[in-house]
């Protein structure tokens, strides 16, 4: 057992892993999720409300981003925008990448709103802004929150791709420790457990928000 696992190495590497998790992985995920959620909603509304030529361009760009690997997008941005700090650039690219997926989730949620709700807002002479903010978007969010939460968890697990643009995040820190001390098992296992705990807590938070949203929109 000592040859496979060393508590000394596990204790030594854990603080550095936690630091990278809280200062890089978690920060990138939170900010990237905010970018993806807001931009995804803008994309969904733009595809629905913009003139057909503009909506077609939005769809083309969205599909291009969705159908190319995140790693390729990170490397392309890294070599083009050389003056931008890698962690800032990586956060923006991850946010944009996942915004295209969240846009499809929003679209499905909006399409699922019963036609009677649209008719009711027209009968009440509600303004378009009021219709969207008070009726359509809250109902769409209630049905799409589980899918949005899944993408946030996926974003957690995609942050290791940032190492290709020289960002030292959780997994890269585990690799660095392993290379320096010739002990990879402890660092990699602990990194995986940190991801597991973070993803599980995120899923619990999403369920709680989903239940609260059900009460507020009921």
N, CA, C and O of each residue as an XYZ file, in Angstrom:
872
protein
N       0.826     -1.208      0.000
C       0.000      0.000      0.000
C       0.858      1.255      0.000
O       0.509      2.247     -0.640
N       1.991      1.219      0.720
C       2.862      2.380      0.787
C       3.442      2.732     -0.570
O       3.693      3.899     -0.869
N       3.657      1.684     -1.407
C       4.194      1.956     -2.730
C       3.163      2.636     -3.620
O       3.521      3.395     -4.520
N       1.861      2.363     -3.369
C       0.809      2.964     -4.194
C       0.371      4.316     -3.647
O       0.132      5.253     -4.409
N       0.269      4.413     -2.334
C      -0.269      5.630     -1.715
C       0.605      6.058     -0.544
O       0.979      5.246      0.302
N       0.916      7.327     -0.512
C       1.694      7.880      0.589
C       0.922      9.032      1.211
O       0.627     10.026      0.547
N       0.600      8.891      2.483
C      -0.122      9.971      3.167
C       0.746     11.214      3.293
O       0.226     12.330      3.322
N       2.049     11.040      3.369
C       2.941     12.203      3.446
C       2.834     13.053      2.183
O       2.748     14.279      2.256
N       2.842     12.394      1.030
C       2.722     13.137     -0.225
C       1.314     13.722     -0.386
O       1.150     14.831     -0.895
N       0.318     12.977      0.048
C      -1.052     13.480     -0.040
C      -1.228     14.729      0.815
O      -1.850     15.702      0.389
N      -0.678     14.693      2.016
C      -0.762     15.856      2.905
C       0.030     17.035      2.346
O      -0.367     18.190      2.507
N       1.140     16.742      1.697
C       1.984     17.808      1.172
C       1.356     18.512     -0.028
O       1.484     19.728     -0.170
N       0.680     17.759     -0.888
C       0.161     18.338     -2.122
C      -1.226     18.960     -1.954
O      -1.603     19.846     -2.721
N      -1.981     18.507     -0.964
C      -3.367     18.964     -0.824
C      -3.507     20.480     -0.693
O      -4.362     21.051     -1.369
N      -2.717     21.165      0.137
C      -2.876     22.630      0.237
C      -2.700     23.345     -1.100
O      -3.462     24.256     -1.424
N      -1.696     22.933     -1.877
C      -1.475     23.576     -3.181
C      -2.636     23.307     -4.135
O      -3.020     24.179     -4.913
N      -3.190     22.103     -4.073
C      -4.336     21.783     -4.928
C      -5.551     22.631     -4.553
O      -6.256     23.133     -5.429
N      -5.788     22.787     -3.274
C      -6.928     23.588     -2.835
C      -6.758     25.059     -3.212
O      -7.719     25.731     -3.587
N      -5.537     25.542     -3.107
C      -5.277     26.936     -3.494
C      -5.593     27.142     -4.969
O      -6.250     28.118     -5.332
N      -5.132     26.235     -5.817
C      -5.396     26.358     -7.251
C      -6.875     26.181     -7.559
O      -7.404     26.804     -8.480
N      -7.538     25.332     -6.787
C      -8.966     25.157     -7.018
C      -9.723     26.448     -6.729
O     -10.532     26.891     -7.545
N      -9.466     27.049     -5.577
C     -10.224     28.229     -5.170
C      -9.803     29.494     -5.918
O     -10.622     30.389     -6.127
N      -8.546     29.576     -6.319
C      -8.081     30.805     -6.970
C      -8.146     30.754     -8.492
O      -8.124     31.797     -9.145
N      -8.224     29.558     -9.062
C      -8.252     29.442    -10.526
C      -9.497     28.684    -10.986
O     -10.369     29.260    -11.637
N      -9.582     27.404    -10.652
C     -10.664     26.569    -11.171
C     -12.039     27.114    -10.798
O     -12.906     27.251    -11.660
N     -12.240     27.421     -9.532
C     -13.547     27.906     -9.084
C     -13.863     29.284     -9.652
O     -14.992     29.549    -10.065
N     -12.871     30.149     -9.669
C     -13.083     31.506    -10.196
C     -13.428     31.468    -11.684
O     -14.354     32.142    -12.135
N     -12.675     30.674    -12.434
C     -12.952     30.548    -13.869
C     -14.350     29.989    -14.102
O     -15.064     30.450    -14.993
N     -14.741     28.999    -13.309
C     -16.061     28.401    -13.482
C     -17.175     29.384    -13.161
O     -18.154     29.469    -13.902
N     -17.043     30.125    -12.072
C     -18.089     31.074    -11.681
C     -18.228     32.187    -12.708
O     -19.332     32.486    -13.163
N     -17.100     32.804    -13.073
C     -17.157     33.906    -14.035
C     -17.555     33.386    -15.413
O     -18.360     34.010    -16.105
N     -16.991     32.244    -15.813
C     -17.359     31.659    -17.101
C     -18.828     31.300    -17.164
O     -19.462     31.468    -18.206
N     -19.387     30.802    -16.054
C     -20.812     30.469    -16.020
C     -21.670     31.721    -16.149
O     -22.699     31.708    -16.824
N     -21.245     32.800    -15.500
C     -21.992     34.055    -15.610
C     -21.978     34.567    -17.047
O     -23.004     34.998    -17.571
N     -20.802     34.515    -17.679
C     -20.702     34.927    -19.078
C     -21.591     34.060    -19.956
O     -22.329     34.568    -20.800
N     -21.516     32.751    -19.755
C     -22.299     31.821    -20.578
C     -23.794     32.012    -20.382
O     -24.555     31.980    -21.349
N     -24.225     32.212    -19.134
C     -25.658     32.362    -18.861
C     -26.221     33.626    -19.500
O     -27.283     33.593    -20.121
N     -25.512     34.736    -19.347
C     -25.999     36.011    -19.889
C     -25.897     36.024    -21.411
O     -26.856     36.370    -22.101
N     -24.728     35.645    -21.931
C     -24.534     35.655    -23.378
C     -25.440     34.632    -24.057
O     -25.961     34.885    -25.144
N     -25.627     33.481    -23.420
C     -26.518     32.473    -23.995
C     -27.935     32.973    -24.127
O     -28.600     32.709    -25.129
N     -28.411     33.701    -23.117
C     -29.761     34.265    -23.185
C     -29.850     35.317    -24.286
O     -30.842     35.380    -25.012
N     -28.818     36.137    -24.406
C     -28.796     37.155    -25.470
C     -28.835     36.488    -26.844
O     -29.554     36.933    -27.739
N     -28.062     35.427    -27.003
C     -28.049     34.710    -28.283
C     -29.421     34.115    -28.590
O     -29.912     34.211    -29.714
N     -30.031     33.499    -27.579
C     -31.351     32.889    -27.783
C     -32.386     33.932    -28.174
O     -33.187     33.705    -29.080
N     -32.372     35.074    -27.494
C     -33.332     36.134    -27.815
C     -33.023     36.753    -29.175
O     -33.929     37.120    -29.923
N     -31.724     36.863    -29.485
C     -31.353     37.420    -30.780
C     -31.795     36.545    -31.932
O     -32.289     37.046    -32.942
N     -31.622     35.250    -31.790
C     -32.055     34.327    -32.845
C     -33.569     34.356    -33.032
O     -34.074     34.108    -34.127
N     -34.280     34.659    -31.960
C     -35.736     34.643    -32.043
C     -36.309     35.979    -32.518
O     -37.306     36.007    -33.239
N     -35.684     37.074    -32.119
C     -36.272     38.393    -32.352
C     -35.599     39.196    -33.451
O     -36.216     40.101    -34.012
N     -34.343     38.885    -33.775
C     -33.621     39.683    -34.765
C     -34.149     39.411    -36.173
O     -34.751     38.364    -36.412
N     -33.931     40.345    -37.109
C     -34.289     40.083    -38.512
C     -33.617     38.811    -39.012
O     -32.555     38.422    -38.527
N     -34.245     38.177    -39.979
C     -33.784     36.862    -40.424
C     -32.309     36.836    -40.830
O     -31.610     35.899    -40.446
N     -31.794     37.823    -41.593
C     -30.358     37.762    -41.954
C     -29.440     37.794    -40.731
O     -28.444     37.072    -40.677
N     -29.785     38.641    -39.743
C     -28.961     38.723    -38.537
C     -29.074     37.428    -37.731
O     -28.076     36.929    -37.210
N     -30.285     36.887    -37.629
C     -30.475     35.626    -36.914
C     -29.696     34.492    -37.574
O     -29.171     33.609    -36.896
N     -29.629     34.527    -38.900
C     -28.879     33.496    -39.626
C     -27.387     33.590    -39.320
O     -26.716     32.571    -39.154
N     -26.872     34.815    -39.247
C     -25.450     35.006    -38.920
C     -25.167     34.528    -37.505
O     -24.154     33.874    -37.256
N     -26.063     34.855    -36.577
C     -25.898     34.413    -35.184
C     -25.870     32.885    -35.114
O     -25.039     32.300    -34.420
N     -26.782     32.255    -35.837
C     -26.836     30.788    -35.845
C     -25.566     30.193    -36.434
O     -25.059     29.189    -35.934
N     -25.049     30.807    -37.494
C     -23.828     30.312    -38.129
C     -22.649     30.388    -37.174
O     -21.884     29.432    -37.050
N     -22.499     31.524    -36.497
C     -21.394     31.677    -35.544
C     -21.547     30.718    -34.364
O     -20.572     30.132    -33.894
N     -22.775     30.567    -33.896
C     -23.021     29.681    -32.770
C     -22.681     28.237    -33.119
O     -22.044     27.539    -32.330
N     -23.097     27.796    -34.280
C     -22.806     26.424    -34.697
C     -21.317     26.201    -34.913
O     -20.792     25.126    -34.621
N     -20.642     27.222    -35.427
C     -19.190     27.106    -35.622
C     -18.482     26.896    -34.286
O     -17.588     26.056    -34.173
N     -18.888     27.662    -33.279
C     -18.259     27.534    -31.959
C     -18.587     26.190    -31.334
O     -17.723     25.559    -30.726
N     -19.828     25.748    -31.480
C     -20.224     24.471    -30.889
C     -19.539     23.285    -31.543
O     -19.292     22.273    -30.886
N     -19.229     23.394    -32.823
C     -18.715     22.246    -33.573
C     -17.193     22.221    -33.675
O     -16.635     21.378    -34.378
N     -16.518     23.133    -32.985
C     -15.052     23.097    -32.938
C     -14.628     22.858    -31.495
O     -15.277     23.350    -30.572
N     -13.546     22.110    -31.287
C     -13.137     21.767    -29.922
C     -12.751     22.994    -29.107
O     -12.211     23.966    -29.636
N     -13.037     22.930    -27.820
C     -12.673     24.020    -26.913
C     -11.173     24.244    -26.889
O     -10.716     25.384    -26.801
N     -10.404     23.168    -26.965
C      -8.945     23.293    -26.945
C      -8.456     24.108    -28.142
O      -7.570     24.952    -28.000
N      -9.025     23.860    -29.308
C      -8.636     24.613    -30.509
C      -8.966     26.087    -30.335
O      -8.172     26.949    -30.712
N     -10.118     26.381    -29.775
C     -10.509     27.774    -29.559
C      -9.577     28.460    -28.572
O      -9.208     29.619    -28.763
N      -9.195     27.745    -27.518
C      -8.271     28.320    -26.541
C      -6.912     28.621    -27.168
O      -6.351     29.697    -26.961
N      -6.388     27.672    -27.933
C      -5.084     27.876    -28.566
C      -5.127     28.996    -29.592
O      -4.202     29.804    -29.674
N      -6.202     29.047    -30.377
C      -6.330     30.106    -31.371
C      -6.341     31.479    -30.699
O      -5.620     32.386    -31.114
N      -7.159     31.622    -29.664
C      -7.235     32.901    -28.963
C      -5.908     33.243    -28.288
O      -5.511     34.408    -28.248
N      -5.227     32.234    -27.760
C      -3.958     32.458    -27.064
C      -2.894     33.014    -27.997
O      -2.123     33.894    -27.612
N      -2.849     32.501    -29.225
C      -1.832     32.953    -30.170
C      -2.224     34.229    -30.909
O      -1.365     34.900    -31.482
N      -3.498     34.567    -30.901
C      -3.955     35.790    -31.564
C      -3.949     36.968    -30.596
O      -3.431     38.038    -30.914
N      -4.523     36.767    -29.420
C      -4.617     37.856    -28.431
C      -3.501     37.700    -27.406
O      -3.749     37.369    -26.246
N      -2.296     37.939    -27.837
C      -1.122     37.685    -27.001
C      -0.987     38.657    -25.830
O      -0.293     38.360    -24.858
N      -1.637     39.802    -25.912
C      -1.513     40.791    -24.844
C      -2.486     40.555    -23.691
O      -2.377     41.198    -22.647
N      -3.424     39.649    -23.873
C      -4.417     39.371    -22.834
C      -3.874     38.286    -21.904
O      -3.379     37.265    -22.380
N      -3.957     38.489    -20.583
C      -3.502     37.445    -19.652
C      -4.203     36.115    -19.934
O      -5.416     36.098    -20.143
N      -3.470     35.009    -19.944
C      -4.059     33.714    -20.298
C      -5.285     33.333    -19.475
O      -6.242     32.785    -20.021
N      -5.276     33.613    -18.172
C      -6.421     33.212    -17.362
C      -7.665     34.018    -17.731
O      -8.775     33.486    -17.731
N      -7.478     35.309    -18.047
C      -8.610     36.139    -18.485
C      -9.122     35.643    -19.829
O     -10.327     35.499    -20.038
N      -8.197     35.389    -20.725
C      -8.573     34.907    -22.053
C      -9.287     33.552    -21.961
O     -10.303     33.335    -22.620
N      -8.754     32.657    -21.151
C      -9.360     31.341    -21.013
C     -10.761     31.407    -20.434
O     -11.650     30.674    -20.868
N     -10.961     32.278    -19.461
C     -12.287     32.431    -18.856
C     -13.298     32.922    -19.883
O     -14.422     32.425    -19.944
N     -12.897     33.892    -20.683
C     -13.801     34.441    -21.702
C     -14.133     33.386    -22.749
O     -15.291     33.237    -23.137
N     -13.121     32.655    -23.207
C     -13.345     31.647    -24.250
C     -14.249     30.530    -23.734
O     -15.154     30.090    -24.443
N     -14.014     30.073    -22.514
C     -14.875     29.041    -21.945
C     -16.305     29.560    -21.811
O     -17.258     28.838    -22.104
N     -16.453     30.806    -21.372
C     -17.783     31.391    -21.250
C     -18.501     31.468    -22.583
O     -19.682     31.136    -22.676
N     -17.792     31.905    -23.619
C     -18.391     31.999    -24.957
C     -18.741     30.607    -25.482
O     -19.809     30.400    -26.059
N     -17.833     29.663    -25.274
C     -18.066     28.299    -25.757
C     -19.349     27.718    -25.160
O     -20.182     27.167    -25.879
N     -19.498     27.844    -23.855
C     -20.676     27.276    -23.210
C     -21.926     28.126    -23.421
O     -23.041     27.628    -23.260
N     -21.761     29.384    -23.775
C     -22.925     30.217    -24.080
C     -23.696     29.660    -25.272
O     -24.922     29.765    -25.323
N     -22.987     29.071    -26.225
C     -23.669     28.515    -27.399
C     -24.533     27.318    -27.025
O     -25.588     27.101    -27.621
N     -24.091     26.541    -26.044
C     -24.898     25.414    -25.580
C     -26.080     25.896    -24.738
O     -27.198     25.400    -24.880
N     -25.821     26.860    -23.867
C     -26.901     27.382    -23.039
C     -27.947     28.099    -23.883
O     -29.124     28.115    -23.525
N     -27.533     28.690    -24.997
C     -28.496     29.348    -25.878
C     -29.523     28.360    -26.397
O     -30.706     28.683    -26.502
N     -29.070     27.150    -26.725
C     -30.001     26.125    -27.188
C     -30.945     25.688    -26.066
O     -32.116     25.395    -26.308
N     -30.429     25.648    -24.849
C     -31.271     25.297    -23.708
C     -32.339     26.371    -23.500
O     -33.513     26.065    -23.296
N     -31.912     27.632    -23.555
C     -32.877     28.726    -23.424
C     -33.931     28.654    -24.529
O     -35.121     28.841    -24.275
N     -33.488     28.385    -25.746
C     -34.427     28.322    -26.876
C     -35.491     27.258    -26.633
O     -36.679     27.482    -26.865
N     -35.043     26.094    -26.163
C     -35.994     25.020    -25.887
C     -36.961     25.413    -24.772
O     -38.152     25.107    -24.833
N     -36.440     26.090    -23.761
C     -37.300     26.524    -22.670
C     -38.324     27.553    -23.108
O     -39.481     27.505    -22.690
N     -37.899     28.487    -23.955
C     -38.826     29.502    -24.459
C     -39.894     28.859    -25.337
O     -41.074     29.198    -25.241
N     -39.477     27.935    -26.187
C     -40.442     27.256    -27.060
C     -41.442     26.422    -26.261
O     -42.553     26.167    -26.724
N     -41.044     25.998    -25.057
C     -41.921     25.156    -24.244
C     -42.976     25.956    -23.480
O     -43.900     25.377    -22.907
N     -42.842     27.284    -23.471
C     -43.850     28.106    -22.787
C     -45.179     27.959    -23.529
O     -45.212     28.155    -24.744
N     -46.263     27.624    -22.852
C     -47.552     27.407    -23.528
C     -48.005     28.634    -24.313
O     -47.811     29.760    -23.855
N     -48.604     28.435    -25.487
C     -49.094     29.573    -26.288
C     -50.065     30.455    -25.526
O     -50.158     31.655    -25.782
N     -50.785     29.861    -24.592
C     -51.740     30.644    -23.822
C     -51.099     31.748    -23.010
O     -51.725     32.774    -22.742
N     -49.847     31.542    -22.615
C     -49.141     32.574    -21.864
C     -48.858     33.792    -22.743
O     -48.996     34.934    -22.304
N     -48.463     33.533    -23.984
C     -48.246     34.634    -24.924
C     -49.560     35.372    -25.178
O     -49.596     36.602    -25.218
N     -50.626     34.613    -25.348
C     -51.925     35.233    -25.629
C     -52.402     36.062    -24.437
O     -53.016     37.114    -24.610
N     -52.115     35.578    -23.230
C     -52.531     36.315    -22.039
C     -51.804     37.651    -21.932
O     -52.412     38.656    -21.564
N     -50.515     37.675    -22.249
C     -49.776     38.934    -22.179
C     -50.291     39.931    -23.215
O     -50.315     41.138    -22.972
N     -50.702     39.411    -24.373
C     -51.278     40.294    -25.399
C     -52.619     40.849    -24.935
O     -52.907     42.030    -25.126
N     -53.439     39.995    -24.325
C     -54.741     40.441    -23.839
C     -54.618     41.480    -22.741
O     -55.467     42.362    -22.608
N     -53.545     41.372    -21.948
C     -53.320     42.324    -20.866
C     -52.550     43.562    -21.320
O     -52.238     44.437    -20.513
N     -52.246     43.628    -22.621
C     -51.524     44.770    -23.200
C     -50.168     44.990    -22.525
O     -49.746     46.126    -22.307
N     -49.500     43.895    -22.201
C     -48.179     44.003    -21.589
C     -47.148     44.365    -22.649
O     -47.234     43.914    -23.791
N     -46.182     45.174    -22.266
C     -45.121     45.557    -23.191
C     -44.238     44.349    -23.473
O     -44.206     43.414    -22.673
N     -43.517     44.349    -24.597
C     -42.620     43.216    -24.879
C     -41.611     42.967    -23.761
O     -41.338     41.823    -23.398
N     -41.063     44.056    -23.223
C     -40.082     43.892    -22.140
C     -40.718     43.237    -20.922
O     -40.138     42.331    -20.324
N     -41.902     43.693    -20.559
C     -42.597     43.117    -19.419
C     -42.978     41.667    -19.691
O     -42.914     40.829    -18.791
N     -43.365     41.375    -20.898
C     -43.729     40.006    -21.269
C     -42.560     39.060    -21.061
O     -42.708     37.977    -20.493
N     -41.395     39.487    -21.530
C     -40.229     38.617    -21.427
C     -39.746     38.476    -19.984
O     -39.482     37.365    -19.525
N     -39.630     39.588    -19.271
C     -39.031     39.555    -17.936
C     -39.958     38.990    -16.873
O     -39.493     38.372    -15.915
N     -41.274     39.193    -17.028
C     -42.206     38.780    -15.981
C     -42.893     37.451    -16.252
O     -43.361     36.793    -15.322
N     -42.958     37.048    -17.524
C     -43.732     35.850    -17.856
C     -42.882     34.780    -18.541
O     -42.774     33.659    -18.044
N     -42.283     35.124    -19.678
C     -41.647     34.108    -20.513
C     -40.345     33.589    -19.909
O     -40.182     32.381    -19.738
N     -39.413     34.495    -19.582
C     -38.103     34.056    -19.088
C     -38.213     33.290    -17.768
O     -37.570     32.249    -17.636
N     -39.004     33.756    -16.773
C     -39.111     32.950    -15.539
C     -39.621     31.536    -15.789
O     -39.131     30.584    -15.182
N     -40.604     31.393    -16.680
C     -41.114     30.048    -16.964
C     -40.094     29.213    -17.725
O     -39.972     28.010    -17.496
N     -39.364     29.852    -18.629
C     -38.335     29.129    -19.368
C     -37.218     28.680    -18.441
O     -36.701     27.573    -18.591
N     -36.835     29.524    -17.483
C     -35.763     29.170    -16.555
C     -36.154     27.986    -15.681
O     -35.320     27.137    -15.367
N     -37.415     27.933    -15.293
C     -37.868     26.841    -14.427
C     -37.654     25.483    -15.092
O     -37.302     24.511    -14.423
N     -37.864     25.417    -16.391
C     -37.732     24.136    -17.092
C     -36.306     23.868    -17.578
O     -35.953     22.726    -17.874
N     -35.496     24.909    -17.657
C     -34.150     24.736    -18.203
C     -33.058     24.684    -17.150
O     -31.916     24.351    -17.467
N     -33.382     25.004    -15.905
C     -32.347     25.078    -14.876
C     -31.538     23.788    -14.725
O     -30.317     23.865    -14.590
N     -32.168     22.595    -14.741
C     -31.345     21.370    -14.633
C     -30.315     21.246    -15.757
O     -29.174     20.855    -15.511
N     -30.709     21.573    -16.976
C     -29.767     21.480    -18.098
C     -28.668     22.527    -17.980
O     -27.508     22.243    -18.279
N     -29.022     23.735    -17.546
C     -28.019     24.771    -17.347
C     -27.020     24.356    -16.272
O     -25.820     24.594    -16.405
N     -27.523     23.736    -15.206
C     -26.636     23.284    -14.130
C     -25.682     22.203    -14.623
O     -24.524     22.162    -14.207
N     -26.152     21.338    -15.495
C     -25.278     20.301    -16.053
C     -24.124     20.908    -16.831
O     -23.005     20.396    -16.793
N     -24.398     22.002    -17.538
C     -23.325     22.658    -18.290
C     -22.335     23.346    -17.362
O     -21.144     23.413    -17.669
N     -22.807     23.852    -16.244
C     -21.890     24.439    -15.267
C     -20.955     23.374    -14.716
O     -19.757     23.610    -14.563
N     -21.507     22.197    -14.417
C     -20.679     21.092    -13.942
C     -19.685     20.660    -15.021
O     -18.531     20.350    -14.725
N     -20.141     20.642    -16.266
C     -19.233     20.303    -17.369
C     -18.117     21.337    -17.485
O     -16.977     20.998    -17.802
N     -18.449     22.580    -17.231
C     -17.432     23.626    -17.281
C     -16.370     23.390    -16.213
O     -15.180     23.582    -16.463
N     -16.801     22.970    -15.018
C     -15.859     22.596    -13.968
C     -14.840     21.604    -14.515
O     -13.633     21.760    -14.329
N     -15.351     20.585    -15.191
C     -14.487     19.494    -15.655
C     -13.676     19.864    -16.893
O     -12.731     19.157    -17.243
N     -14.030     20.958    -17.558
C     -13.269     21.388    -18.733
C     -12.183     22.406    -18.406
O     -11.379     22.746    -19.273
N     -12.145     22.893    -17.178
C     -11.107     23.869    -16.826
C      -9.685     23.331    -16.973
O      -8.781     24.137    -17.190
N      -9.419     22.014    -16.869
C      -8.044     21.550    -17.109
C      -7.516     21.875    -18.504
O      -6.303     21.904    -18.707
N      -8.408     22.121    -19.471
C      -7.939     22.503    -20.799
C      -7.151     23.812    -20.776
O      -6.416     24.115    -21.716
N      -7.305     24.582    -19.705
C      -6.591     25.854    -19.613
C      -5.083     25.656    -19.551
O      -4.325     26.587    -19.823
N      -4.644     24.459    -19.196
C      -3.202     24.225    -19.126
C      -2.538     24.360    -20.494
O      -1.334     24.606    -20.567
N      -3.304     24.202    -21.588
C      -2.701     24.325    -22.922
C      -2.330     25.763    -23.232
O      -1.560     26.013    -24.159
N      -2.872     26.728    -22.464
C      -2.492     28.129    -22.663
C      -1.724     28.638    -21.440
O      -1.772     29.822    -21.107
N      -1.020     27.725    -20.783
C      -0.066     28.003    -19.696
C      -0.718     28.407    -18.377
O      -0.037     28.939    -17.501
N      -2.010     28.170    -18.213
C      -2.657     28.471    -16.942
C      -2.475     27.277    -16.003
O      -2.835     26.151    -16.345
N      -1.924     27.526    -14.837
C      -1.723     26.455    -13.860
C      -2.969     26.348    -12.990
O      -3.135     27.091    -12.023
N      -3.839     25.415    -13.349
C      -5.049     25.180    -12.564
C      -4.874     23.906    -11.750
O      -3.750     23.456    -11.532
N      -5.969     23.331    -11.306
C      -5.917     22.213    -10.369
C      -5.158     21.009    -10.906
O      -4.254     20.506    -10.239
N      -5.505     20.537    -12.097
C      -4.865     19.345    -12.650
C      -3.402     19.611    -12.987
O      -2.539     18.765    -12.752
N      -3.131     20.793    -13.538
C      -1.745     21.142    -13.867
C      -0.893     21.191    -12.604
O       0.265     20.776    -12.622
N      -1.455     21.692    -11.514
C      -0.724     21.717    -10.255
C      -0.416     20.304     -9.787
O       0.663     20.041     -9.256
N      -1.364     19.393     -9.985
C      -1.125     17.988     -9.628
C       0.001     17.401    -10.479
O       0.850     16.668     -9.972
N       0.004     17.725    -11.767
C       1.073     17.247    -12.643
C       2.431     17.797    -12.228
O       3.427     17.075    -12.226
N       2.463     19.070    -11.878
C       3.730     19.689    -11.477
C       4.284     19.033    -10.214
O       5.486     18.795    -10.103
N       3.406     18.748     -9.277
C       3.859     18.083     -8.060
C       4.374     16.689     -8.375
O       5.414     16.273     -7.865
N       3.639     15.969     -9.221
C       4.073     14.629     -9.583
C       5.414     14.622    -10.286
O       6.256     13.767    -10.011
N       5.624     15.577    -11.200
C       6.894     15.644    -11.908
C       8.053     16.016    -11.010
O       9.182     15.569    -11.211
N       7.761     16.838    -10.018
C       8.828     17.283     -9.116
C       9.200     16.213     -8.104
O      10.367     16.084     -7.735
N       8.213     15.442     -7.652
C       8.456     14.472     -6.585
C       8.353     13.022     -7.043
O       8.505     12.100     -6.241
N       8.094     12.821     -8.337
C       7.952     11.479     -8.900
C       6.854     10.688     -8.187
O       6.962      9.477     -7.995
N       5.779     11.415     -7.794
C       4.610     10.812     -7.155
C       3.365     11.458     -7.754
O       2.984     12.567     -7.379
N       2.739     10.748     -8.689
C       1.564     11.298     -9.370
C       0.247     10.817     -8.755
O      -0.751     11.535     -8.799
N       0.237      9.630     -8.192
C      -1.021      9.001     -7.777
C      -1.768      9.860     -6.766
O      -2.958     10.127     -6.936
N      -1.081     10.291     -5.719
C      -1.748     11.065     -4.668
C      -2.320     12.375     -5.218
O      -3.459     12.738     -4.923
N      -1.526     13.067     -6.011
C      -1.959     14.369     -6.524
C      -3.147     14.229     -7.473
O      -4.100     15.004     -7.396
N      -3.090     13.243     -8.365
C      -4.166     13.071     -9.347
C      -5.450     12.608     -8.666
O      -6.532     13.102     -8.985
N      -5.340     11.665     -7.732
C      -6.535     11.184     -7.026
C      -7.178     12.314     -6.231
O      -8.398     12.477     -6.259
N      -6.368     13.090     -5.527
C      -6.923     14.202     -4.750
C      -7.568     15.244     -5.651
O      -8.612     15.801     -5.309
N      -6.959     15.508     -6.792
C      -7.562     16.449     -7.740
C      -8.918     15.945     -8.213
O      -9.879     16.708     -8.310
N      -8.982     14.643     -8.506
C     -10.256     14.063     -8.920
C     -11.310     14.147     -7.829
O     -12.478     14.414     -8.112
N     -10.907     13.922     -6.587
C     -11.860     14.008     -5.477
C     -12.357     15.435     -5.276
O     -13.526     15.651     -4.955
N     -11.478     16.399     -5.463
C     -11.896     17.800     -5.347
C     -12.933     18.129     -6.411
O     -13.934     18.786     -6.125
N     -12.694     17.670     -7.651
C     -13.683     17.868     -8.710
C     -15.000     17.185     -8.358
O     -16.072     17.744     -8.587
N     -14.923     15.989     -7.808
C     -16.130     15.242     -7.456
C     -16.957     15.990     -6.415
O     -18.170     16.138     -6.564
N     -16.298     16.457     -5.370
C     -17.003     17.191     -4.313
C     -17.601     18.478     -4.860
O     -18.752     18.802     -4.565
N     -16.823     19.219     -5.663
C     -17.314     20.477     -6.217
C     -18.513     20.248     -7.131
O     -19.486     21.001     -7.087
N     -18.443     19.219     -7.950
C     -19.554     18.926     -8.863
C     -20.796     18.502     -8.087
O     -21.911     18.894     -8.431
N     -20.605     17.702     -7.043
C     -21.745     17.250     -6.241
C     -22.416     18.421     -5.529
O     -23.643     18.525     -5.520
N     -21.616     19.298     -4.936
C     -22.180     20.460     -4.264
C     -22.895     21.380     -5.253
O     -23.915     21.985     -4.924
N     -22.352     21.481     -6.464
C     -23.010     22.294     -7.490
C     -24.365     21.719     -7.856
O     -25.326     22.461     -8.056
N     -24.445     20.393     -7.946
C     -25.726     19.762     -8.271
C     -26.742     19.974     -7.155
O     -27.925     20.179     -7.430
N     -26.301     19.927     -5.903
C     -27.212     20.183     -4.786
C     -27.722     21.617     -4.813
O     -28.902     21.869     -4.568
N     -26.823     22.557     -5.112
C     -27.226     23.962     -5.205
C     -28.229     24.169     -6.331
O     -29.192     24.921     -6.185
N     -27.999     23.496     -7.455
C     -28.923     23.626     -8.587
C     -30.305     23.099     -8.229
O     -31.313     23.700     -8.603
N     -30.364     21.986     -7.512
C     -31.664     21.443     -7.100
C     -32.385     22.393     -6.155
O     -33.602     22.558     -6.233
N     -31.627     23.010     -5.268
C     -32.243     23.949     -4.331
C     -32.783     25.174     -5.071
O     -33.883     25.645     -4.780
N     -32.016     25.680     -6.016
C     -32.482     26.823     -6.808
C     -33.700     26.444     -7.636
O     -34.617     27.246     -7.813
N     -33.703     25.217     -8.141
C     -34.841     24.759     -8.941
C     -36.114     24.722     -8.108
O     -37.176     25.129     -8.580
N     -36.017     24.237     -6.873
C     -37.188     24.184     -6.024
C     -37.661     25.583     -5.645
O     -38.862     25.850     -5.593
N     -36.708     26.471     -5.382
C     -37.086     27.845     -5.042
C     -37.752     28.534     -6.222
O     -38.706     29.293     -6.053
N     -37.244     28.263     -7.416
C     -37.833     28.865     -8.613
C     -39.245     28.337     -8.857
O     -40.103     29.058     -9.366
N     -39.482     27.080     -8.494
C     -40.820     26.527     -8.635
C     -41.816     27.244     -7.731
O     -42.962     27.486     -8.111
N     -41.356     27.580     -6.523
C     -42.245     28.273     -5.590
C     -42.522     29.712     -6.041
O     -43.649     30.197     -5.937
N     -41.486     30.383     -6.540
C     -41.647     31.796     -6.896
C     -42.416     31.984     -8.189
O     -42.978     33.055     -8.421
N     -42.454     30.942     -9.054
C     -43.157     31.069    -10.331
C     -44.495     30.335    -10.326
O     -45.227     30.357    -11.315
N     -44.806     29.686     -9.206
C     -46.060     28.942     -9.128
C     -47.264     29.894     -9.088
O     -48.407     29.441     -9.022
